[in-house]
Amino acid sequence: MVERVLATDGALQLIEKLRAMHGPLMFHQSGGCCDGSAPMCYPADEFRVGASDVQLGEIGGCPFYMSADQFDYWKHTQLTIDVVPGRGSGFSLEAPEASGF
């Protein structure tokens, strides 16, 4: 079976850094406007997954969810999560770091 979501080495390194700072993590990609197309990283116990969210898989041992509406558009693709230089966005944990997902 093909994994639906992967992470680059750089993303995995940032996940480990954030996990050391914040404990267990999870990711959610809502597909809304503005920052909604970027995956958001949260402490695992601070984000409530909805009944219509779909778990695509795990990256760095962290569950990765997407809203069902967004999943309808992406269900035939394999996502690769990477990091880019600069501040992260929105409410994601990496926002104060020097790189974002």
N, C-alpha and C positions, 0 to 999 in steps of 0.2 A: 504494500500500500504506500502511496506517495504521501509524504508529509505536506500538510497545507501551509505551514509556516516554519521558516528557518531563520537563523540569525547569523550574521557574520562574526568573525573573531572579535572585531572592534565592539560590536553590540554586546557580545557575551562578556567582554571585559567590563563594560559599563554596567551591565546587569550585576556582576559580582561586586563591583564597588558600591552600587546602590543597596544591594542585599546586606553588605557588611554594615552599612549606615542605618538601614531601616528595617531589617528583618525580612520575612517572606514577602514576595511581591507578586503582582499580577498585572496583566496588560489588557486594555480594552480599546477597540477602535470603533467609534460610533458611526462615522460616515456623515456627521453633521457638517455645517459650514465652518469656515475659519480653520481651527485646529483639528476638526473632526476627522480629517483624512490622515492625520498622524497618529500612530498608536500612543496611548497615554499609559504611563507606568504608575501604579499606586501601591501603597502597602496593602497586602492581601486582605486584611480585615477592615479596610476603610472604604471599600467600594462594593456596593451591593449589585450583584449580577442579576439582571432581570430575566423573567421567564422567556422572553423572546431573544435572548442572547445565545449565540452559538459558540462553543469552544472549538477553535480551529486546531489547537494542539498546545505545545509548550515550547518556550525558548528559554534556555538556561535554567530549566527546572521550574519555570514560572508559567502558569496557565495564560493563554492568549485567547481573548474573546472578541467577538464582533457582533454588532446588532444584526438581527435576522434580515432586515431590509438591505443592509450593506452586504451581507453574505449572499443574497440573491444575485448581486452583481459580480461577486468575487469567487463564487463556488467552483469555478472551473480553472482557477489560477493557483499558483504557489507563491506565497508572499515571502520575500527575504527582507528581514528587518536589519537595518544598518544604522550607523551613526554618522552625523555630519558635524563639522566644526561650528561653533557658535552656541549661543544659549538655546536651551530647549524651549518648548512653548507651552502655554496653557497651565494646567494644574499638574502636569506630569512631574514626577520626582526629579528628573534630570534637569529641570528648568534652571536651577542655579549653577549647574556644571558647565564646563567648557565645550560640551558637545550634546547633541540631542538626537533622539530616535527619529 
